[in-house]
């Protein structure tokens, strides 16, 4: 790869790292071409982008963003692949699903909303994280619940009050 091509790749990776608020670095070495294609297909279907890039280029792109990613530099050894997704937990879920039948990919590190997750032992934690949309849905449900209870009480109270008024008016007549 020529220097100009490397610079273009570094610049495009740096832009993608700046734009996204999360990414995963995995080890997919020893996967056959067929298994790698299966992984890519699974990731594509889940909205996860997979890019196999040299570690030195990943590090240069991380440095070019201007943010401090130095905690991740120690895992940039061997073969690495970057995974990007808008949904924070989707790459972890894809990895777990693929590993039901395979030993790889292994999670090296992840960066989610300014937090670092280093090591494959973080995979369960990452897959259980809720996405932004899931959190918003939970908050909306929590906010709706008391309002529904109040409306229900008011509606049931209305029938009770009308029943009491009717009973009282009948008593006065008698």
N, C-alpha and C positions, 0 to 999 in steps of 0.2 A: 504494500500500500504506500503510495507516494505521500509526501509531507502535506501537500495541499488537501488530499483526501482525508488524511488524519485530522487536519485542522477543521475541515468541514464536519466530520463526524463528532469531534469534540464539541464544536459550537452547537450542533443540533442536539446532542445529548445534554449539554448544559442548559439549553433552552427548555428541553423537556423536563429536566430536573427542577428548574425554577418554576415552571408552570404547574406541575403536579405537586401535591403536598405529601405524596407518599410513593415509595418504591421499595422493591424487595431485591436483594442480591442472593442468588441461589447458585448451587453447584449442580450442573447437569452432566458432568463428565461421566464417562463410561456408559451413557445411554446410547443405544444404537440409533442409526438414522431413523429407523421406523418408530422407535419409542419417542425420539425427539419430536418427530412429526405428530405423533399422537398427543404429546404434551402441548405442542403449539395449537393443535386443533381444539383441545379441551379448553385451553386458555382463551382462544379466540371466541369460542362459544360463550364464555363467561365474561367477555369484555376485558380481558387481560392481554396486554401487549408484551411479548417476549423478545428480547434482543440479546444475542450472544456477542459480548464485547470484551476486548483485552482489558485486563485489570489496570494497566498503566493508563489506558484511555479513559476508563471509568474514573480513576483518581484525578486525572487532569480536568475532566468535565466537572467533577465535584468541586475542585478547587476554583474553577472558573466561575461558578455560581456566586461566589463571595460569601457563602454561608460556611459555618464550621462543621464539617463532616469528618473531622479527624478520628472520631471514635470508630468509624467504619473502615478506615484505611488498613487496619490490622487484619481484616478478613479477606482482603483483596489478594489472595494467593490461589494458585491452581486455575482451574477453569471457572469462569463466572458468567452468569446470565442475569440481565436486569428484567424485572417484571414491573409494569406500570398498570395502574387501574384507577378509575375515578372512585370506585367503591373500595374503601380501605381494607376490608377483610377478604375480598374476593380472591386475590392471589394465594392467600393462606388456605382458603377453602379448596382452591384448585390443586394446590400442592398435596393437601391431605387426601383428596379424592384420587389423584394420580398415584399416590404412594400406597394405596390399598393393594395394588398389583406390582409395584416397583419399589426399589430401595431409594431411588432418586426422584426428584431433586431434593437436595438438602438445603435448608435455609441457612445462609451465612449471616445475613443481617437484613434489617428492615428499618425504614425511616417513615414514621407515621405522625403527621401533624406535630412536628418538632420534637418527637420522642424517638429514641434509638432502641432497637430490639436486636441484641446480638446473640447468635447461636440458634441451633435447631430446636433447642428446648423451649423457645418462645413461640413455636408454631401454634400450640393450643391456645395460648393467650391471644395471639393475633387473629385466629379464626373465630374467636368468641367476641371480638370487638364488634360493636354495633356501628353500622354505617350512619352517615349523617341523616339520610332519609328515614332509617329505622328509629333513630333518636327523636326526630321531629314527629313521627307518627305516634310514638309513645307519649310524648308531651301533649299532643293534641288529644289523645285518648284520656289522659289524666285530667286535662282541663275540661273536657266534655262531661266526664263522669259526675262531678258535683252539680253541674248545671242541669243535667238530666234528672238527678235526684230531686232538685228543687222544683223543677217543672212537674215532675210526677207527683210530688207532695201537694203542690198547688192545685193540680187537676183533681186529685182525690179529695182534697180539702173542699173544693168547690161543690162537689156532690154532697159532701157531709153537711156543709153549711146550708145548702138549699133544702136538704132533708130536715134539718133542725128548724129552719124558718117555717117550713110547711107544717111540721108537728106543732110548733108554738101557735101558729095561726089557727090550726084546727082546735087546739085547746081553748083558745079565747072564745071561739064561736060556741063551744059546748057549754 
